[in-house]
Amino acid sequence: MMAYSEDHIALAAEYALGTLDAEERTQVEAMMAVDKDFTAMVQAWEHKLGILNQMVGSVEPRTEVWDRIRTAVGLAEPQGPLVLPDAPPPPAAPEVETPAVVDTSNLVRLSTQARRWRNIATLTTAIAAALVAMIAVGVYQPDLLPEGVRPKPRTQVVEVKAPAAPAPPSAQYVAVLQKEGGSPAFILTVDGVTRNFTVRKVDAAPDPGKSFELWLISDKLPRPRSLGVIGGGDFTARPLLASYDTDTIKGATYAVTVEQAGGSPDGSPHSAPVYTGKLIETVPPATPAPPR
């Protein structure tokens, strides 16, 4: 949009307000016919003033106001002037020299600009006051505003999350790995859902340069399957049972052999089992609640 002078902006505002004389209105309308940006500026002023117009109710003028309007436009005979007796003519004044004509065009132009900007200042003050009033009414009594400027009701959506239901306990299995008739050497615990297992060392220590390795032995498998070397700490946890079905896991024999440091190099046990045991169920799986 091109930049306009203060006079152009004032003309647009007064055109929307309706305070221009016929010559100035013709000038504004000629500019609007060739300049779409100036037209948009006039329309913007009309929109601002339209909001003020919506907030002002209609007022019926008093009878004497209509009489003055009719008299001003020539629709009623004004009261005749009061006739006074002729006064004697004044004595002839001495002839004086005619003063030089002073160019007052600049004063007229400045006066017009001053009048125009007084109107704009008054209009701006009225708009600001109207906006403050609209905000106050919109906050406390929005139903009093016209439909077009009434604030829309705000809807706030609150998401309420239900607490997550606690997970039902899974079945737990345990095997005590020991020599026959001896004290427990390891305790093997298996989770029935995840099939992760944990080996806890109880009373066993490998010879120097050797490692304990855990094996799964089942009639369903052609040979023992390694479940890894048991670590040197008190607990060793692994997920290696996830590849076996539940029946194989529950019916298998779990054995511990002594292998070279780091475990069997070829996936087969190289000594007889020194500790064995089978799983027993210690915590049953959760049963679904009966329907209500």
N, C-alpha and C positions, 0 to 999 in steps of 0.2 A: 504494500500500500504506500502511495506517495505521501510525503510530509506536507502538511497544510499549516498555513499561518494561523495566528490566534484569531484574526478576523474571519477566516473561513470556518473555523470551529464554532465561533460565536454565531455566525450566520446560520449554520446548520442547526444549532440549538434553538435559536429564536424562530427559525422556520417551523421546527417541531412544536415549539411553544405557541406559535401563532401571533407573535408580536411585531412582525415586520410590516412595513408599508407595502403598497402595491409594487413599487419599482424594485424594492429589495427582494420581494417574493419572486418577481419575474427573473431577476438575476440568479437566484438560487435554483429555480426550476430549469433555467438554461444550462447551468453547471451540471445538474443531475442528469440532463439528457445526454451529455457527452462524457461524463466521468462516473463510472460505476463505483469507484472507491468513495467518491463524495456522496453518492446515493446511499452507500452502505452506512456512512457516518450519520447521515440524516435519519435513516431507519433505526440506527442504534439509539439515537436521542428519542425517537418516537416510542421505542420499546421501554426505555427508562421512564418516560413521562406517562406511558400507558399504565404502568404499575401504580403510579401515584393516582391516576384517574380512577383505577379500580377501587382504591381505598377511600375515595371521597364520594359521599352520597349526593344525590341531586337535591338542590335547594331552590324553592320557588321564590323568585324576586318579589319584593313588596310592590304594592300598587303604584306608589309614587315613583319607583324606579322605572316601571314600564312606561309611565307618563313621560318621564324625561327622555326615554329612548325614542318614543314615538315623536316627541317634539324635535329631537335631534335629527331624525331621518325625514322630517317633513310630513308626517302622517297626522299631525295635529297642529292647529294654529297656536303659536305661542302668544303669550299675553302681550298686548300692545305696549309700546314704550311710553313712559310718563313724559308729557309735553310741558315744558317750562316756558315762561315768557322770554322773548328775545332780550338778550343783554345788550347794552350799548357796545358798539365796536371799540376795541382797545385803540389807544393812540398808536399812530404809525411809528414803528421802530426804525432807528437809523439803519441804513443799509450796511450790512457787514460782508466781509469777504467770505465766500463759500469754502468750507474746509475741504481738504484733500480727501479723496475716497480711500479708505483703508481696506486692504485685502484681508477678509475674515474667513477665507476658505479653510485655512489650517485650523482656526478655532472651531469652525463648524464640524470639521472632520474629527477633531479631538473630542468635541462634545458628543458626537454620535458614538464614537468608540467608548467613551466613558459611560454613556447611557447603556450601551450594549453589554459592557462587562459588569455593570451594576445588576443588569437583569440576569446575567449568567451566574454571578455570585449568589444572588437570591435563589436562583433555581438550584444551584449546587447545595446550598444550605437546606433547601426544602427536601431534596432527594436524600441527603444524609439523615435528616430528621425522620423521614419516612422509613428509611431502612432500619433505623434504630427501633422505631415503633413496630415494624414488621417482625423484627427478631424477637422483641419482647412478647408480642402477641403470639408468634409461632411457638414460643416456649411455654407460655402459661395458658393461652386460650386459642389454639390453632383452628378451632372450628369457626372463629370469627373472620378468618381470612377468606378471600375468593378461592374458588376451586383450583384455578390455574397456578396460584402461588402458595397454596397450602403445603407444608412439608409432609413428605410421605412418612408413614409410620415405620419405625425401625423394628425389624424382627431379629432377635438374637437367638441363634441356635446353640444350644448347650448340649454337648455330647456327654452322656453319662455312660461310663464304662462299668459294666458289671464285673465284680471281682472274679478272677479266673478260678475255676473250680480246681481244687487240689487234685493232683494226679493220683490215681489209685495205686496202692502199693503193688509192686511186681513180685512174682514168686522168687524166692531165694533158695539156692541149693548150696550145700557144704559137703566137703569130703575131708576126712582126716587121713593124711598120708603117713604111714608108719610101717615099720617092720612087724611081722606077725607076732602078736603078743608083746610088742615093745611100746615104748612111749611115743606120742605123736612127734613127728619130725617137721611136718608142714601141715597147714590148714588151707584148703582150696575152697574159695567162695565164688559162685557163679550167679549172675543176675539173669532171671528168666526172660526178661524183655530185651535188654541190650545184648545179652550173651557175653558181656565182658566178664573176665575172671580176675581174681586177685589171689596170689599165693602169699601166705604169711609164714615166715620162718619161725619155728618154735624151738627145736633143739636139734640142729644139724649144721655141720660145717664140713666143706669138701677138703680133701687132702690138698697140699700145696701143688699148684700147677694143674689142678682139676676143676671141673665145673659140674654143678647139678643141672640136669636138663629134664623138662617135663614132657610126658608123652600121653597121647590119647590112644587107647587100645580098644577096638570094637570089632565084633563079628561082622559088621557091615562094611568094614574096610579091609583091603587086602594086606595091609601092613600097618604098624604103629605110625602115628603122625606126630611130628614134633610140635610142641606148643612154645618152644623157645627155652633159652637158658634162664634159670632162676638167678636173679641178681644177688649182689652181696648185701643189700640192705634188708631190713625187716619185712618190707612189702614189695611185691612185684606185681604190677597190674598190666594186663594186655587185652586186646579185643579179638584175639585169634579164633575164638569159637564162633564168630558170626557166620562163618562159611559152612557150619554143620547144622543139620536139622535138630529139632528138640528131642526126638526119640534117641538119636545117636548120642547126644550130649548127656541125657539122663541115664542111659544104659551102659555107658562106656566105663572102662577101668582107667584110672589115672595113675601113672607110674613115674617114678623119678630114677634116672640112671646117673652113674658117674661117668662123665666124658672128659675128653681133653679140654684144656683151657679154651673157652669160647664156644664149646658145644661140638656136636657131631659135624664132621666136615661133609658128609654125604647124605644127611637126612635120615639115617638109620641108626638105631641104638647100637653101641659097641660094648655094652655090658648088660648083665642081667639087672632087672629092677631091684633097687635097694629099699624103696618105700612105695607102697601102693594104697589105693583106697577108691571107694565108689561114692557118688553123690547121693545125699538124702535131702528131702525137701524140709526146710526149716520154716519158711513163711509161704503159705499157700497163695496162689494168685487171687486177686480181688474178683468177687462175683458181682455182676451188675445188679443194681438196686431194683426191686420189683416195681412195676408201674403202679402209680397211685390211681 
